Amino acid sequence: MGFIERLQSLSKKLAIISDNLATEEATKNALVMPFLHSVLGCDVLHTVERIRKPAGGLED
């Protein structure tokens, strides 16, 4: 399954559940994490793969 097919599959699921997203946490769990995992292939639970920006956007 290619990028477009994975994105289309996720968008179909999101169309069904989007009305029930009431909080930021629910949105992250229903939209962001599945996108990163299913579409981009990132391991969302593996902390080494995630690079965080410094607080306030300031870099040393």
Secondary structure, 3 states (H helix, E strand, C coil): CCHHHHHHHHHHHHHHHHHHCCCHHHHHHHHHHHHHHHHCCCCCCCCCCCCCCCHHHCCC
